[in-house]
Every structure is written in C-alpha cells, then in structure tokens.
Amino acid sequence: MEGYLLTIGILFMLYEGSYCELYRHDYYCDQAPGGWLKFNPIPHTWEEAALRCYNEGAILASPLDEEFSKTLSNIMIDHGLLTTPIFTGISNVYARSEYQTMEGVPISNLCISWSAEPNIKPSDQNCIAMNTNGTVTALSCLDRHPFVCYRKSGVQLNECGAVDNGFVLDNRTGSCYKAFNMLSSWPESFAICAREGAHLAVINSDTEAEVIWDLAKKVLAQTPVPSWSYVNIGFRSWSEPRTWMTIHGQSLKDAGYDKWSPNEPNHEHERCGTLFAGSSVKDGVLNDGECHVTRKFICELDPKINAAVH
C-alpha cells in the first residue's frame, strides 16, 4: 500500500510539474482557472489595471465559471480583502451597450450574482468588480481597486524567460535587453520596465556600457532625433548634495561603471540618469537629465529570475 501511495504521489507531482509550465516568477499556477495568476494589491483604475496585465503578458481576470470565482474569492480572503472589491476584466469600455470579459465572453453567459440590483445606464462607462463573497457590482472605471492578472496555460517563454520576444539575450553580459522606440519620462520608463518584469538597464561594466550603447544607437536611428541624444537608464540622484545611485541602491562606482561625460553631472535640477548615444564626442558615457523630459529607454531582464523558480 505504501508503495502504491508513493507511486500515486510521484505521478501527481509529475502532472503538476507538466501542467505548471514555466512563466514569470511573480505569478503562480492554479489548475482551477487553467493558468497563471498574480494578485496586485495596489489600487489601479480599470484601464491602468488592464494595461498592467497586458504588459505582463496577461489579462484582467474574470469569474468565468464557479471554480474560477472561488479561486478569486480565495485570493481576496488570503490577502485580507474582506470588504474591498477587486476589478474584473468585465466592462463596457469598448461599446457602452456590450458588457464582456477580456476574453470576449458576454456577461449574459456568466453565472454571476449581483450584490444589489445593478443601476446601469447605457450611456455610462462601467467596469465590474467582484466582492469576496463572489457577488459582483458595477463601478466607475475611474475608481481604484486591487485586481488579479491571469495568463492562460500554454505560454511559451523565450531564452530570456519572457513572453515578449523584444527581449534579446546578450552573451557578453548574460542579461537580456529591450530598447523601446517610444518616448517616456524617466519615471514612466521605470514603470514600463517594471511591468515587463524587468528594470531600467543598469551598467555594471565597460562591456555592458558598450552593449547598451549599441542598443541605444540602433533605437535612436529608427526615428529622427537631435544630434545630442540620450536614453534613460537605471540610475538617479537623491538628497543634497546629489548622491548618484543605481536603482538597485549601489553607487555608480560599486555597480561597476561611473564614466561621466566631461563636465557632467552639471545641473542641480537634473536628477535622472541617461546615457549619451548620438554624438561621436560623448557616446557611451553618463549624463544627468531632467526626470520629466521624454526619451527612449532600455530595459534589462535577468534570464535567471524566471528559471530559478517553479
């Protein structure tokens, strides 16, 4: 009997392992909804939540069936949300008269119970939130609530451990990088990298400076840019006088690269870190820049993070 139970246990673990294929390290696999889930405790508007999930390769979770509804309720209970609802993926943001999940399932096809008679006007933009007891309610999409992201099983990760094939492994550093051909402020750049499961690129060596410089030159060449061009990377200053640190809390020297452009840093109001890329005189060296100015940017992802879990 003991041998039989041991065999069953091993088969169960093998099944679990085969079902829960590798995904992002901050998600966990649950067989009830048939995929991966992540609870986000920080309240977002519905649009912000949907975008956050999208950038993580997922969608806003909805109670598609009774088992999924129980799973979401359990997540809320586990995180102490006894009276606070979570946004679901159900809304009428695409057409005021049509409520459906992110998967495109009409609300009429869902087995849901309303917490109260819904006061829904066709002209209103409403997003559906779920309570701990499994009931739902219609709220303004501009309200802020926690939420759960969901990724259906069957995902394929690249060599970077990422869904986004924009991340490419560079064997010289062992890190993966993605250059964004869009303009964002330094804080926005930081947030976009974080949503991708990555971070603004941090230079740890002369070799890595060359890698990031090459990426920066390529992405800057895709659209017309000024002759003096920069990209946002992962360092900034704090306190008075300015103390420059990477986003990982290291001094630039301890991180491995502190080569500034001549006469830089130079302006007290320039608190965010950039890299020169677009001038033969100053290419590949550090520069201080204003945080609100929009620039292209480079994200970095450690491929070992996702490989080290699950």
N, C-alpha and C positions, 0 to 999 in steps of 0.2 A: 504493500500500500504506500509506504514512504517513497519507494522508487517511482511509483505511478504519479504521486503528487509532485515529486521533484520534476518529472518529465513535463507535466502539465504546466508547472511554474516556468520552466525554461521556454516552452513553446509560447506561453503568454508574453514573456519578456521579448522574445524574438518578434512576435507580432507587433508589440508596442513599438519596438525599435524600427521595424519596417514601415509602420504606419506614420510615425512621427519623423518624417524625413527632416533633414537639417533646414533650419530657417534662421531668422535673426535671433541674436542672443537674448533680446528683451521680450520675446514672445514665448508662449508655452503652447504645447499641443494638447488639444482636447478632442476626444473621439466623438463626443455627443454632437457638436456642430460640424465635425468633419474637417478640422483645420486648426489654425493657429490664432491665438487671442492675446491681446495686450490691453490692460486697463490703464487709462490715462486719468489720473486724479485731478489734474489742473483744469479748471473750468475753461471751456472754449465756446465761442459761438458755433452754431451748426456748420457754417461754411468753413471756419477755421479748423474744426474737428475733422470734417470731410477731407480737407486739404492735407492735414497732418497724416491721416491714414493713407491717403493716396501717395504721399511722398515716401511712405514706408512700405509701399507695395501692397497695401491692404485697402479695405473699405470700412465704413462705419457699420458696426454690427447691428443686425435687426433680429427680433424674435421670430425667425422663420417657421418654427414649429414648437411644440410643447417642450421638447428636450432642450432646444436652444434657449428658450425662455427661462427654463430652470437654471441653465448654466449662467446666463446673465444675472439672474437673481442671486445666485450663489456668489458670484464675483462681487456684487454690490454689498452683500452681507459680510463677506470676508474683509472688505475694505471699510466697513463701518458706515455705509450709506443707508441708514435706516429711514431717513426722511427726504434725502436728496435724490431726485431722479437723474437718470443718465440719458443723453441724447441717443437715439437710434438712427439708423440710416433711412428711416421713413420720412418723407417730406413731400411738399408740392412745389418745390423751388423751380422745377422745370416747366410746369404748367399748373396754374392755380387750381384747376378742376381735377387734377390727377395726383393722387397720393400713391407712392410706390416706394419700395426699398431700393437701395443702391443696386441690387441685382436686377431690378425691373419688375419685381413681384407686386402686383396691385394690392393695396391694403385690404380689399374685399376678399382676397384669397388667404389672408392670415387669420389664424384663430386667436384673436386678441380680445381683451375685455377693457372697456374704458373705466377709468376711475370715477368719472362723472359723465353725464351727457355732454358730448363734445359741442362746444359753441364755435363751430367752424363756419366762416363766411367764405364763399368762393373767391372773393377779392383779396383775402388775406394770404400772406405767406406764412405757412405754419410748418413746424417741424415736430415730430412725435417723440416724446420722451417716455421712458419706462420707469415705473416705480419698483421698489424692492419686492412687493407682493405680486409682481407680474402684470399689473394693470398699466395702461398707457394713458397719456394725456397730451393734448395739443398745446404747444407753447410757441412763443415768438422765436423765430430762428436767430434773433439777435440776443436772446438770453444766453447766459453762460452756464454750462453744465459739464460734469465729467462725461467720459464716453469710453467705449471699447472698440478697438480696431480688430478686424477679422480678415484672415487670409485663408482661403480655401486650400485644402491639401492638394498636392500635386505640383508645388512650386519647384522650379529649377534654379539653383544658385550657380553663379559663375565662380571662377577661381578666386575671386575676392570675397566669396561668401555673401554676395549681394544679388538682389534681383535686377538692379539697374546695371545694364551692360556698359553704361557710360564709365563705370569704374574699371580701370585697367591696372593690372599688376606690373610694377617696375622691379625687375630682379636686382637692380643695383641697390635698392633700399629695402626691399621686402614689403613695401607698402603699396596700396592701391590709391589711385588719384583720379579725380574727375574735374575738368576745367569747365566752368559754367559760362556759356556765351550769353550772359544776361547781366544787367546792371543792378546792383543791390548795395545798400549801405552796409557798413561793417556789421552792425548788429543783425541785420536781415541775412547777411551771408552766413553768420554764425548759426542762426536758427535754421536755415535751409540745410546746411551740412548736418546739423543735429537730427533733423527729420529724416535724413537719408541714412541714419545710423553711423554717421561719420563725424568729422570735425574739420574746422578750417585747418589747412595744411600748416604743420609746424616743421621748421627746418632744423634738423639735428646734425647736419654735416655739410661740408663743401659739396659732396656728391649729391646730397638731396637738394641743395640750393640749385645745382645745375639741372636736376630733374624738373623741379618746379618752374625754374626759369624757362626751360624748353616748352613746357605746357603753356605757360603764360604767353610766350611769343606766338604760339600757334593760335590760341583762342583770341588774342588781340588782333591777329591778322585777319580774322573772319569778318570783321566789320571795321569801317573807318574809325580810327582813334587818333587822339592828339599825339604829337611826336614824343612828348613826355608822358608815358603811360605807366600805370601801376595796376596791380591786382591785390585784393585783400587776402591776407594770410593770418595765421593764428597767433598773433601777439598784440599786446596793447599796454598802455601805461596806467599806473594808479598813483594816487597820493601826490603830495607836494614835497620836495621836487619830484618830478616824474620818475617813476620806477618801472622799467620795462620788463614785462614777464610774458612768457608764453601762456596760452590758455590752459596749460597743464600745471601752471604755478611755478615754473622754473625761470631763473634768469636766462637771458639770451645766451650768456657765456656757458652756463651749466648745460643748457639744451644742446649746445654744440655749434652755434652759428650766430655771431654778433657783428657781422661786417656791414657797417652803415655806409651809405653814400657820403661823400665828402660834405661837411658842414651839416650833416643830419645826426640826430634829430634837432630841429631848429625852432619850431613854433610851439608855445605852451598850449595852444588850443588844439593842436593836432595830437590826438590821444590814441589813435588806432594804427595798427601795423599794416604796412603794404610792402610790396616788392617791386622795384623798378623793372620794367620789361618793355622796351620800346625805344631805348636810347642807347646807342653804342658806347656812350660815355659812362652811363651809370647802370647798365644792365646787370641783373642778378644780385643787387645789393639792397639793403633795407632802407625804408623811408617811413617817416611818420606822416599820417594823413588825418584829415578831419573825418570823424566817425560817420557823419550824416551824408557825406559825398558818396554817390553811387559809382561802383566799379565792378568789373568782372572779378571772379574769385576762384580759388582752388580748394576743393575738399579732399581730405585724406581719410582712408579707411584701413584699419589693421585687419588683414585677412584671417588672422589667428583668432580674433574675437569670436566669430560665429563657429569656427572649427573647434573651439575649446569647450563648447557646451553641448547639451543634449546627448 
